[in-house]
Amino acid sequence: MKLVTFSVNTPVGEMRRLGALLDGTFEGPIVDLTAAYATFLATETDEPTPRELAALRTPPDMIGWLRGAHRSREAADQALDFVRRRTHATVGLDGARLTYRREDVRLLAPLPRPASIRDFSIYEEHMSLAEPPSPKRPAWYRYPPYYKGNPDSMIGPEDPIPYPYYTKKLDLEPEIGIVVGRAGRNLTIEQARAHIAGYTIFIDCSARDGHEREPLGPSKRKDFCNVLGPCLVTADELDDMNLRVRVIVDGEVWFDGHSGYKRNFTAAQLVAFASDNETLQPGDLLGTGTVGLGCSMDIHKWPQVGQTFTVEMEGIGSLTHRIVAGDQVVDYVLNGMDGLVPVPESMVAGKQ
């Protein structure tokens, strides 16, 4: 199943909905799962409270749907089957619209606001052609490294990617996004496999300069933007170890690789590792890190304002974004600010 989050204009304003691709492609209809399930219950069952049960099992919110686990999946399957059998039905319970065309909606990130972001780095080739190269240390082969990202910086398939004023090296890294579907703690690898709801495309937007400003780890270099989409493919329909991945900029192929090549850990291993002494929650997002040599640090080509950047991932779809100039209202990140403690004499230029 391919799930999407989308918004539609209504007489009372824009509304966010949870949908599924009826035939697995964006060329076909997008089914409003809440409306379709409520209509199914009212039409084909004796459920006395179809609206209320639909709001529980197929809420118009991806994390809410994930929390319903197998019950929500069953409801979504029933809703899709109902629409397939009633091919000419377009209006459901209370006059609600059951299906939409792609051009009728605005696609959002499948997880508009992940519960958390952990971004790993599990591809041996990543950063191997950087200048200077960044060789893997022995620990990398046993302990998957990651950093924590900003869940509130997520954008979706129809949003432009901002180019921050404080960097000259914007790097847009193609990754597989692993979405956790069930709460869990101290999971075995086998248990972790059952906690994966599905996969999406994750573009990790990075500023590759400014390291000296961030001694405690990436913050402004990472937290300005993340991209997810165009859909969430449920884990039963995708082998994330066997996907072709491409990066295309203004029609030129910058990278053509494979999601399983020189990859050090499986998705289940990453979920298990993250759960060690931490409780994972539905809607947590884990990134695999850049697939192969897919980033600008290895390609030595850098996206610029005005270009169109595309990531294609077999079995999931593609994301295409225009790169635009980011905000420049204040300039603290680039020029800093006056602190309350004076710079020690020993650190003044020319004395150290």
Number of C-alpha atoms within 10 A of each C-alpha: 21 25 25 25 26 24 17 14 12 8 6 6 7 11 12 16 23 23 31 26 22 21 15 16 14 17 12 14 18 27 29 28 29 27 29 30 31 26 25 23 22 17 14 9 10 9 13 10 11 20 18 12 17 24 18 18 25 31 21 23 20 24 22 18 24 24 18 19 17 14 15 19 17 13 25 26 15 17 26 24 15 19 22 14 9 10 8 8 13 15 14 18 18 10 10 15 15 23 24 17 12 16 9 13 16 17 22 24 27 29 26 22 19 24 18 18 23 22 25 19 20 25 23 19 19 24 22 17 17 16 10 9 12 12 14 14 8 8 9 14 13 10 13 19 16 18 14 16 22 19 20 16 15 21 22 24 20 16 17 18 25 18 25 21 14 19 16 14 19 23 22 26 23 29 28 27 27 30 31 27 26 20 16 20 18 17 22 15 17 11 16 23 19 14 24 23 20 22 28 30 29 29 26 24 21 25 22 16 13 17 14 7 15 11 9 8 12 18 18 18 22 19 19 20 22 24 29 25 30 26 30 27 26 19 20 10 13 16 13 23 15 13 19 16 23 20 24 16 20 13 11 10 12 18 21 15 16 19 22 18 15 14 18 17 18 16 22 20 19 25 30 23 20 22 19 14 10 13 12 24 22 25 27 23 28 27 28 27 25 26 29 27 23 26 28 22 23 18 14 11 13 14 17 18 14 13 14 18 21 23 24 19 23 17 19 24 17 19 22 20 20 18 18 16 14 15 11 10 7 8 12 11 15 12 9 9 9 8 7 6 6 7 9 7 10 9 9 9 7 7 7 7
